[in-house]
């Protein structure tokens, strides 16, 4: 095992030609990222989970009450052991043939069986308060990280020129930049820890891929001292994400003008930052820089592949946002949540169908 690890971490695999691991060791005057620093992120991630719990209970819930957040009235299905047994087994609504069979067993009409399952599935939908609390937390921490990232990065020359992110390797780092990087890594892990308890959306599996890619990209870039370009990429993603969750907050509050304005800000910022700046400034320029000034090596390919996967995920979300913009222009308002979020759609469909039936 020791021999395998020594082979796996050979300098020619992970570092630029001519660079040794000894060149990345800290000295009294120069500070470099060290792989063991990443271990501090796990207890910090647990603290962030606890902080989120306190924030939601002590701040978000009282705020939702003060702003008169309205919970949807959910109708309970009438007691029915046969239908309840079917739902307990499959956790979903029956198909048309199954509806007819269940209707005969229960001596009900097919439409009554369909309505029973709509009511029953609606009971398991997350409450509006839970949605509000989750969106508040994400909007607040991403906004804070955006401001902190800007305060740390705006006066750095390599923040404005991607080529300088790669020049002068290995690059010493300020303590503030190292702290920002580790906090971002900790926040990613805290999001992974809370995923089983968060509201499940249509892009749930895409988000799993996103978290895996983010963890690999941040961890790898920290270990091999590519935190300049990594910090700019993280800032670019944070600053384009917080308006999304702010939009959700005002969707739940039904503040139409505010949510429409924030959606426009989010859509334009997301498409510009992730759809234009990220591929052109980082993917294209980084590739050209490596081809022109460096001899390609295994770690370089890993870094570029992870950035490419991240870009493909962004393309997927950009397509969904363009679809939302199209619907927004047609209806002049947001009828449902933005991006690939499935929240609330089931409840709205139930209400609409019940009104038609009545």
TITORKE-596197 format. One line per 10 residues: number of its first residue (from 1); their letters; for each residue x, z, y of C-alpha. Coordinates in Angstrom, 2 decimals, m for minus. Last residue first. Example, Ala and Ser with C-alpha at 12.3 -4.5 7.8 and 13.67 -1.06 7.14 Angstrom:
2> sa> 13.67/7.14/m1.06; 12.30/7.80/m4.50
! end
This chain:
358> xxxxxxxxxx> m65.72/m8.32/21.13; m63.60/m10.62/19.01; m61.93/m12.13/22.07; m61.08/m8.68/23.42; m59.71/m7.67/20.06; m57.52/m10.77/19.93; m56.05/m10.07/23.36; m55.40/m6.40/22.62; m53.68/m7.15/19.36; m51.52/m9.88/20.90
348> xxxxxxxxxx> m50.40/m7.53/23.66; m49.43/m4.86/21.16; m47.45/m7.30/19.07; m45.66/m8.73/22.07; m44.61/m5.35/23.41; m41.01/m5.58/22.40; m39.93/m8.81/20.76; m36.81/m9.25/22.92; m35.11/m12.58/22.57; m34.23/m12.94/26.28
338> xxxxxxxxxx> m36.80/m11.43/28.62; m39.89/m9.37/27.89; m43.28/m11.01/28.02; m45.55/m12.69/30.59; m42.82/m12.86/33.21; m44.29/m14.42/36.33; m44.79/m17.75/38.10; m46.54/m19.10/34.95; m44.77/m22.48/34.78; m41.55/m21.43/36.52
328> xxxxxxxxxx> m41.28/m18.30/34.37; m41.88/m20.27/31.20; m39.00/m22.61/32.05; m36.82/m19.67/33.10; m37.56/m17.97/29.77; m36.50/m21.12/27.91; m33.28/m21.19/29.96; m32.79/m17.54/28.99; m33.17/m18.37/25.30; m30.60/m21.16/25.59
318> xxxxxxxxxx> m28.22/m18.82/27.43; m28.61/m16.27/24.62; m27.43/m18.77/22.00; m24.64/m20.00/24.26; m23.49/m16.40/24.72; m23.29/m15.98/20.96; m21.21/m19.15/20.81; m18.92/m17.73/23.52; m18.33/m14.55/21.54; m17.47/m16.66/18.50
308> xxxxxxxxxx> m14.98/m18.61/20.64; m13.38/m15.42/21.98; m12.99/m14.16/18.40; m11.44/m17.49/17.35; m9.02/m17.43/20.31; m7.77/m13.92/19.52; m7.36/m14.68/15.83; m5.47/m17.89/16.63; m3.12/m16.00/18.96; m2.54/m13.35/16.31
298> xxxxxxxxxx> m1.42/m16.04/13.86; 1.12/m17.69/16.15; 1.16/m20.57/18.63; 4.46/m21.17/20.48; 3.80/m20.32/24.09; 3.84/m22.07/27.47; 1.77/m25.24/27.13; m0.41/m24.58/24.08; m0.96/m20.91/24.99; m1.76/m21.75/28.61
288> xxxxxxxxxx> m4.14/m24.56/27.66; m6.04/m22.31/25.24; m6.26/m19.51/27.80; m7.44/m21.92/30.48; m10.23/m23.39/28.33; m11.48/m20.15/26.80; m11.02/m17.93/29.85; m11.83/m19.70/33.10; m13.97/m22.52/31.71; m15.76/m20.77/28.84
278> xxxxxxxxxx> m16.28/m17.44/30.66; m16.99/m18.82/34.15; m19.70/m21.32/33.12; m22.20/m19.99/30.54; m21.23/m16.34/30.56; m20.86/m15.65/34.28; m23.04/m18.44/35.70; m25.80/m18.32/33.08; m25.89/m14.52/33.15; m25.85/m14.28/36.95
268> xxxxxxxxxx> m28.60/m16.89/37.39; m30.81/m15.32/34.73; m30.19/m11.73/35.86; m30.81/m12.39/39.55; m33.98/m14.38/38.73; m35.12/m11.61/36.40; m34.44/m9.00/39.07; m36.70/m10.82/41.53; m39.47/m11.23/38.96; m39.21/m7.56/37.95
258> xxxxxxxxxx> m39.47/m6.43/41.55; m42.43/m8.68/42.35; m44.35/m7.68/39.20; m43.93/m3.93/39.19; m45.62/m3.47/35.83; m43.72/m0.23/35.06; m42.72/m1.63/31.66; m41.62/m4.89/33.26; m39.83/m2.84/35.90; m37.59/m1.17/33.33
248> xxxxxxxxxx> m37.10/m4.45/31.49; m35.75/m6.10/34.63; m33.25/m3.26/35.02; m32.22/m3.94/31.44; m31.48/m7.57/32.20; m29.96/m6.77/35.60; m27.30/m4.69/33.76; m26.07/m7.60/31.63; m24.23/m10.00/33.98; m21.95/m7.32/35.44
238> xxxxxxxxxx> m21.24/m5.95/31.99; m20.22/m9.29/30.47; m17.79/m10.25/33.24; m16.32/m6.74/33.24; m15.64/m7.00/29.51; m13.95/m10.39/29.93; m11.83/m9.04/32.80; m10.76/m6.03/30.73; m9.79/m8.22/27.77; m7.68/m10.57/29.91
228> xxxxxxxxxx> m5.65/m7.66/31.16; m5.86/m5.71/27.91; m3.79/m8.14/25.87; m1.45/m5.40/24.67; m1.31/m6.13/20.92; m3.26/m3.00/19.91; m5.65/m3.23/22.85; m6.48/m6.90/22.22; m7.15/m6.16/18.54; m9.47/m3.23/19.22
218> xxxxxxxxxx> m11.39/m5.03/21.96; m11.79/m8.24/19.95; m12.57/m6.58/16.63; m15.09/m4.19/18.20; m16.67/m6.98/20.25; m16.93/m9.31/17.24; m18.62/m6.60/15.17; m20.96/m5.69/18.04; m21.94/m9.33/18.59; m22.54/m9.92/14.88
208> xxxxxxxxxx> m24.84/m6.89/14.81; m26.51/m8.18/17.97; m27.24/m11.49/16.26; m28.86/m9.53/13.42; m31.15/m7.73/15.88; m32.02/m10.90/17.83; m35.75/m10.44/17.30; m35.59/m6.88/18.55; m35.50/m3.49/16.87; m35.95/m0.60/19.29
198> xxxxxxxxxx> m33.03/1.76/18.80; m32.73/4.32/16.00; m30.71/2.24/13.52; m28.64/0.85/16.45; m27.59/4.31/17.73; m24.18/4.44/16.03; m23.39/0.82/16.95; m24.21/1.47/20.60; m21.93/4.53/20.53; m19.17/2.33/19.10
188> xxxxxxxxxx> m19.52/m0.13/21.96; m19.50/2.73/24.46; m16.26/4.05/22.98; m14.59/0.64/23.30; m15.69/0.41/26.93; m14.40/3.94/27.53; m11.07/2.97/25.95; m10.69/m0.03/28.22; m11.58/1.87/31.38; m9.13/4.65/30.46
178> xxxxxxxxxx> m6.33/2.14/29.86; m7.08/0.49/33.21; m7.05/3.83/35.04; m3.75/4.81/33.37; m2.07/1.72/34.76; m0.81/m0.90/32.35; 2.58/m2.40/31.52; 2.47/m6.05/30.39; 4.38/m7.33/27.38; 4.14/m10.16/28.38
168> xxxxxxxxxx> 4.96/m11.26/31.93; 2.27/m13.91/32.18; m0.94/m13.75/30.12; m3.33/m12.25/32.64; m1.42/m14.19/35.30; m2.80/m17.40/33.80; m6.35/m16.03/34.20; m6.03/m15.94/37.98; m8.49/m13.82/39.95; m8.19/m10.57/37.98
158> xxxxxxxxxx> m4.46/m11.33/37.51; m3.88/m10.59/41.20; m5.27/m7.04/40.77; m7.19/m5.83/43.83; m10.65/m6.29/42.26; m9.79/m4.76/38.89; m10.16/m0.98/39.08; m13.00/m0.73/41.61; m14.75/m3.71/40.01; m14.58/m2.14/36.56
148> xxxxxxxxxx> m15.92/1.15/37.89; m18.81/m0.62/39.62; m19.66/m2.68/36.53; m19.25/0.35/34.24; m21.75/2.26/36.39; m24.23/m0.64/36.30; m23.80/m0.92/32.53; m24.38/2.83/32.14; m27.51/2.82/34.29; m29.17/m0.32/32.89
138> xxxxxxxxxx> m28.52/0.75/29.30; m29.98/4.21/29.83; m32.99/2.95/31.76; m33.78/0.30/29.10; m33.74/2.94/26.35; m35.90/5.35/28.32; m38.47/2.67/29.24; m38.76/1.42/25.67; m39.22/4.97/24.39; m41.85/5.62/27.07
128> xxxxxxxxxx> m43.72/2.41/26.17; m44.04/3.71/22.63; m42.31/1.98/19.75; m44.62/0.03/17.39; m45.48/1.84/14.17; m49.17/2.34/15.00; m49.46/m1.36/15.86; m48.86/m2.21/12.22; m52.00/m0.27/11.27; m54.19/m1.72/14.03
118> xxxxxxxxxx> m53.17/m5.27/13.14; m53.60/m4.46/9.45; m57.18/m3.26/10.02; m57.93/m6.34/12.16; m56.88/m8.66/9.35; m59.02/m6.71/6.86; m62.03/m6.90/9.20; m61.50/m10.64/9.60; m61.50/m11.09/5.84; m64.88/m9.36/5.55
108> xxxxxxxxxx> m65.06/m6.09/3.71; m66.08/m4.95/0.22; m62.73/m3.18/m0.20; m61.67/m5.05/m3.36; m63.20/m8.32/m2.13; m61.45/m8.04/1.24; m58.16/m7.23/m0.49; m58.36/m10.46/m2.51; m59.25/m12.54/0.55; m56.44/m10.98/2.55
98> xxxxxxxxxx> m53.98/m11.63/m0.30; m54.79/m15.33/m0.23; m54.29/m15.41/3.56; m50.99/m13.50/3.47; m50.88/m9.73/3.86; m49.49/m7.83/6.88; m46.19/m6.01/6.56; m44.67/m2.81/5.25; m44.88/m4.11/1.64; m45.62/m1.00/m0.44
88> xxxxxxxxxx> m47.02/1.34/2.22; m49.11/m1.53/3.60; m50.70/m2.28/0.23; m51.38/1.42/m0.40; m52.96/1.74/3.05; m55.22/m1.23/2.35; m56.47/0.29/m0.88; m56.73/3.84/0.49; m58.83/2.90/3.51; m59.20/5.29/6.45
78> xxxxxxxxxx> m60.32/3.42/9.60; m57.47/1.95/11.61; m56.32/3.87/14.70; m56.68/2.16/18.03; m53.64/2.31/20.26; m54.11/2.90/23.98; m51.03/1.54/25.71; m48.90/4.02/27.63; m48.85/3.73/31.39; m45.73/4.67/33.35
68> xxxxxxxxxx> m46.89/6.68/36.35; m43.59/6.56/38.28; m43.30/10.36/38.09; m44.07/10.27/34.38; m41.40/7.65/33.71; m38.93/9.64/35.79; m39.60/12.80/33.77; m38.87/10.76/30.59; m35.73/9.10/32.00; m34.04/12.19/33.43
58> xxxxxxxxxx> m34.04/15.20/31.12; m34.98/13.70/27.76; m33.44/10.23/28.15; m30.31/11.49/29.87; m29.82/14.32/27.37; m30.04/11.94/24.40; m27.76/9.45/26.15; m25.20/12.17/26.78; m25.29/13.12/23.09; m24.63/9.49/22.14
48> xxxxxxxxxx> m21.85/9.38/24.74; m20.28/12.50/23.24; m20.34/10.85/19.81; m18.61/7.79/21.28; m15.98/10.03/22.88; m15.30/11.58/19.45; m14.76/8.04/18.08; m12.85/6.62/21.05; m9.92/9.02/20.73; m8.80/7.11/17.63
38> xxxxxxxxxx> m8.24/4.04/19.80; m5.23/5.73/21.42; m3.46/5.44/18.07; m2.98/1.71/18.71; m0.82/2.35/21.82; m1.43/0.61/25.14; 1.72/0.53/27.28; 2.94/2.90/30.02; 6.25/2.40/31.79; 8.32/5.05/33.59
28> xxxxxxxxxx> 8.83/7.71/30.93; 8.67/5.14/28.16; 5.83/3.82/26.04; 6.48/1.59/23.03; 5.46/m2.06/23.30; 8.99/m3.47/23.01; 9.44/m1.53/19.76; 6.66/m3.61/18.25; 8.92/m6.62/18.70; 8.52/m9.65/20.98
18> xxxxxxxxxx> 10.62/m12.81/20.45; 7.67/m15.01/19.60; 4.40/m13.50/20.89; 3.02/m10.72/18.74; 0.57/m10.52/15.84; 1.90/m12.44/12.84; 5.57/m12.75/13.84; 5.66/m9.01/14.48; 4.82/m8.08/10.88; 1.76/m5.83/10.72
8> xxxxxxxx> 0.42/m7.16/7.40; 3.82/m7.04/5.67; 4.38/m3.40/6.60; 0.80/m2.60/5.63; 1.28/m4.32/2.26; 4.53/m2.44/1.62; 2.84/0.87/2.37; 0.00/0.00/0.00
! end
